Amino acid sequence: MSSLLIFGNGLGRSISNDFFLLEKGLEAAWNSGLVSEPQKKLISACLQDRDALIDQESSFDTVPEGEDELRKLQQVVSACDMIRQIEDQFPESGDNWLTDNGRAFPTAIRKFVHQTACYFLNRNTRGRGESVSLNLNTSFVSHLNNFLIRNTATVATLNYDDLLYDAFNDTEVFTGRRRLRDGFGAGGSFNFSQAERRQNMFGGGWYLQLHGTPLFINDANGEPRKLTRRDHQNKIAQEDYDGTASIHLVLTNVNYKPAIIQSSEILKTYWEKLRLILPSATNIVLMGYGGRDNHLNDLLASYAPEASIRVVEFSNDSEEEHLARWNGILKGKVSKTYPMSNIQEFHSWAAE
């Protein structure tokens, strides 16, 4: 595997810095109607660094503003999950440690996380008031697709939106014999080993959604599968799917992201595949990634070949300053950086 392209939230923000802010997704989820007022109060009480406001009524209806605030919230969810597992193992005891609110709290948080991700996935519906198109520009897409069709590469994304899916859909990137595969087969079943056999037969790379998508769910039998976008929209419209089965999403404080990944069969498989790909990936491009996910930084610093990484990012730094900062983050593995005012103007996907 010679090339690995990793995309962060800067890709969406190069289209609309306002729409693709995480805070906007959190606000949309807060106002979705799927989180009750009592649950909002519990969430507000768990927000990191807002303890000083705990006695003020306003603090009980406060929208989370970013991942860093969610550390205490994740601790509470993990504690509720653990206590409920213990209670369920010993039903004969007749006593519950958790109230009804406590037992329902993890589900409420998963609904909240799911709706946040849906804000970005359903951008074409939510973005109608935008003054700009919420799509990648055609020149950027053309150069990227031509590179992927002609070269063996893997695409990994940290985002919940389907910007790249739209760019690749109905093109040879997804339909050719040497196409990118995501491990899902007929009916949306997750069969990564079968996808690996096909890749060994025909070639091609991988399409890895490293932080998940609202389309990843567990079915009634607890098996992971992927919804089509049409099925997802239909289920939302029918109000029979609200995120309660959505456990394959990473939206929490950075210290808790590895635990969420390990609890998801899909995400754990994707990150293990990424680890295996890295040592032979001599052309690694980080596009629109700000460097805040330590679990990804550690993986790149540990397994990427020397001088194999190029970084494309919105930045006003000089190239010298930018390169020094990134080599500090990734332990000297970066060969070149591109601090740009518009990262969609980058077309140099082939190794230099």
Buried (B, 14 or more C-beta within 10 A) or exposed (E): BBBBBBBBBBBBBBBBEEBBBBEBBBBBBBEBEBBEEEBBBBBBBBBBEBEEBEEEEEBBEBBBBEBBBBBBBBBBBBBBBEBBEEBEEEEEEEEBEBEEBBBBBBBBBBBBBBBBBBBBBBBEEBBEEEEEEBBBEEEBBEBBBBBBBEBEBBBBBBBBBBBBBBBBEEBBBBEBEBBBBBBBBEEBBBEBEBBBEBBEEEEBBBBBBBBBBBBBBBEEEEEBBBBEBEBBBEBBEEEEBBBBBBBBBBBBBBEBBBEBBEEBBBBBBBBEBBEEBBEEBBBBBBBBBBBEBBBBBEBBBEBBBEEBBBBBBBBEBEEEEBBEBBBEBBEEBBBBBBBBEEBBEBEEBEBE
